[in-house]
Amino acid sequence: MATTKILLKEDIDNLGGRGEIVKVKSGYARNYLLPQGFAILATKGNIRQVEQERKILLKKAAEEKSTAEAQLAQMEKLSLRFERLAGESGTLFGSVTSMDIAEALEEKGYEIDRRKITLKSPIKEIGDYTVPVKLHREVVLDLPVAVVVEGEAMKEHLEEEPAIAEKAPEEAAAPEKEEASTEAAPEASTEEE
């Protein structure tokens, strides 16, 4: 099989980091890496150019790593909870995917590309999971994810509400009486005139 030497412009999982020269199959380079801008051919001119840019790349990589570490510190206490319909055996009707996790993170204010959420396969059973999220090549967040049955969360919520529900009718009845007395007062004043 024909191979091609390429120079990576971006970090590619299971291939290498930015600035590295790697050998890949010609079709992979020609059809994916080169058109997407992830790599360039490793010619003498390109290698010289990258050597000159290496200092800039190293500085940029250090900044990206420090940003990822700061984001990791913010997100360490974060956990996600998904409510899904499930059968009696705990098997979900559907699944929780990396797209679902990315959307939940976005709702909490963290924009993470779903491809950085390394979920080996979609979650298809209820339970507690730890999902690795790659914030940087060297910085990984272990995100706790709980998947619960949709009805159970409502049961827990309803068990907490009876005390509130008992107070609500009394409080709701009191304002009606006040409104009735204020409405009667203006009518009485018009009769006197």
C-alpha positions, 0 to 999 in steps of 0.5 A, a space after each residue: 500500500 502506498 503511504 505519504 509523509 505529511 506534516 500535521 497542522 492540527 492534533 489528530 487523535 490516534 495519529 499525532 500532534 500538531 507539527 509532527 511528520 507522520 506516514 499515512 495511507 495515501 488515500 487518507 491523506 489525499 481524501 481527508 487530511 489535506 482537503 480538510 486542512 488538517 495536514 500538508 505534504 511533508 516537502 522540504 519547503 513545508 518542513 522548513 516553513 514549519 520549523 520557523 513557525 514551531 516557536 509560535 506553535 509551541 507558544 500557542 499550544 501552551 496557551 491552549 493547554 492553560 486555557 483547557 486547564 482553567 476550564 477543567 478547574 471550572 467544570 470539575 464539580 459539574 455533573 449531568 443528569 438525564 431522564 429517559 423512558 426505560 423498560 423494567 430491566 433498566 434498558 432505555 428506549 433510545 439512548 444518551 449520546 455524545 450529542 445529548 451530552 454536548 447539548 446539556 453542557 451548552 445549556 449549562 454554558 460550556 460549549 464543547 464539540 461533541 467529537 471531544 466527548 469520548 463516549 465509546 458507545 451510546 449509553 443504553 441503560 440507567 445508571 451512573 457513568 463517567 464520560 471522558 471529555 477531552 478539553 485538550 490533548 493532555 487535559 481530560 475531564 471525567 464528567 459524571 453522568 447519571 441516567 435515571 428513569 423519567 417517572 422516578 424523578 417526578 415521584 421524588 418531586 411529588 413526595 417533596 411537594 405535599 407540604 407545599 400543596 397543603 399550604 397553597 389552598 389556604 393561601 389561595 383562598 385568602 386573596 379571593 376573600 380580600 378581593 371580594 371585600 374590595 369589590 363590594 366596597 366601591 359598590 356600596 360607595 356608589 349607592 350612598 351617592 
